Amino acid sequence: PRARGSLPGTERRIGRRLLTLSRPDLVPLSGAFIFLTLAVIGEILVPYYTGKVIDLLKSNFDHRAFLIAIFYMFITSMGSSISAGLRGGLFMFTMYRLNKRVRKLLFSSLVQQEIGFFEATRTGDIASRLSTDTALMSRSIAANVNIFLRSLVKTVGILFFMVSLSWQLTLLIFIESPLTIVLQKLYNKYHMKLVQEVQDSIAKSNQLAGEIVSGIRTVRSFAAENEESELFEEKLQATHQLKNKRDVVTAVYLVCLRHIQLAMQLIMLCAGQHLIRNGKMSSGNLVSFILYQGDFGSYVRTLVHMYSEMTHSVGAAEKVFDYLDRKSTVPTDGKLVKETLKGRVEFQNVSFSYPTRPDIQALKNVSFELKCGEITALVGSSGGGKTTCVNLLERFYQPQSGQILLDGRPIKEYEHKYYHNKLGVVGQEPVLFALSVRENICYGLQNCPMSSVTAATQKANAHKFIERLEHGYDTDVGEAGGQLSAGEKQRIAIARALIRQPQILILDEATSSLDMESEHTVQQALSKDTGQTILVIAHRLKTVEKADKIIVIERGMVMEEGKHEELMERKGCYFRLLQRLSHNGEQGMTEF
């Protein structure tokens, strides 16, 4: 397999895409390239006029010629400085704008991906694409091309002036250039590798610190504070050693480079002194040549370095474009919007395996029906396939065979936002965002009136505790709802589902953290809405036995279905499940 960005065709293709993304910045980029040209011309002329001034001071002093030379030096220096500042400012402006556009496009693409993508892709990789790689590819035009072109034009311009001053000394320059190029390539090879290792090491230590902080309760429970501190110190020590290696490589490179430069300056002075004696060049020309020679070596090294940087930018851009071009395996391009939705759901011969476990079937030819106006309970052992049915109904995944129908039409045909507004889901561990209580309840809705919010919270038995909070509905719940108890989070999640007035309501252990009184209040509120299709996954027997229909799922298959009394009379899978639980005592009779 080829390395990323290793083929010229790939580099050209990515370069064209980057130019397309930079099209909105055409005007500032054009201005930046104009100022780049002016700055380079001015910088090249400064050493030339410096030599002229020195020659004027040595020979018969001509005051007028001296003032003209000084004036030209001043104009070129000022013009070069102003142009360089404007060039840098415009390039940075375009770089930040491009970075913003790319990150927005990438984030929009990521949130459109199916859930399986996030399960198979590490969070660190996604974060790296969004931050590090987007920054690298944004630099490719605004910074890398800027520096590369500036160095290339200056190298060619300086070479032209050096040849015009002394072709003999110019030939000597080509002794230094191959040595400098080889040294720069060796340095780039080892230094970039060590820089990457340092970054990876820092990322690992940060990841460890994040895990320890997020799991501090577990760390404290096992009294493992000292062990975790030692482990973190080991990670820091590994990073420190890598940084030392990186700095040693840089120090060796600078020492070698300095020796080459000093040797070349010595050779150049000796050869220049010989040419001056023979009248083949003036002292001012020698000074100009030495100034050009110092710049020439610097720009040759920059060209080699920037070529390496541009290669890295191409690699980073290719990773970003891989994510930008990826199409979700669960498309959300349905167009169907019904004025009235009954809420009748049918699973027809559905089979499914999770993307991360393709060899294990989570569901095997599953078929059942959820009727509108009824409460249906899914029961079974842990890992039997209950939550998988909910995941497929939420369109987190696409079944490998079979289909799920809503009012007789496949759910993939429904418009994405319309479908999810008609489907309310409350999980066992609801996710809240670092927003206010009201913003969490209205999440995904626009122009949500306060009357609707309070109506939903009263149904969820959450209104009273919200009113007791310091700022009521404007209270910030903290990261992941950390300022609230598990029961409070569940009630807010129930209110968030109810405010949408969904036609289908899925309660996946939605009342597991509630006390009996709160659960009874919520169930009473739900039972009043006779038009909803309600699917319940619960471990409490009282919740299940009141359902209009109970579906037993074991090992990914529907074993039996019916009312509680019917299933108990059959003495089948449901009866045996309760019998097994009853061996755990009275508690087992009340909870699965």
Secondary structure, DSSP 8 states (H G I E B T S, - for coil): ---TT-SHHHHHHHHHHHHHHTGGGHHHHHHHHHHHHHHHHHHHHHHHHHHHHHHHHHSS--HHHHHHHHHHHHHHHHHHHHHHHHHHHHHHHHHHHHHHHHHHHHHHHHHTS-HHHHHHS-HHHHHHIIIIIHHHHHHIIIIIIHHHHHHHHHHHHHHHHHHHH-HHHHHHHHHHHHHHHHHHHHHHHHHHHHHHHHHHHHHHHHHHHHHHHHTHHHHHHTT-HHHHHHHHHHHHHHHHHHHHHHHHHHHHHHHHHHHHHHHHHHHHHHHHHHHHHTTSS-HHHHHHHHHHHHHHHHHHHHHHHHHHHHHHHHHHHHHHHHHHH---SS-----B--SS----EEEEEEEEE-TT-TTSEEEEEEEEEE-TT-EEEEE-STTSSHHHHHHHHTTSS--SEEEEEETTEEGGGB-HHHHHHSEEEE-SS----SSBHHHHHTTT-SS--HHHHHHHHHHTT-HHHHHHSTTGGG-B--GGGTTS-HHHHHHHHHHHHHTT--SEEEEESTTTTS-HHHHHHHHHHHHH-TT-EEEEE-SBHHHHHTSSEEEEEETTEEEEEE-HHHHHHHTSHHHHHHHHHHTT-HHHHHB-
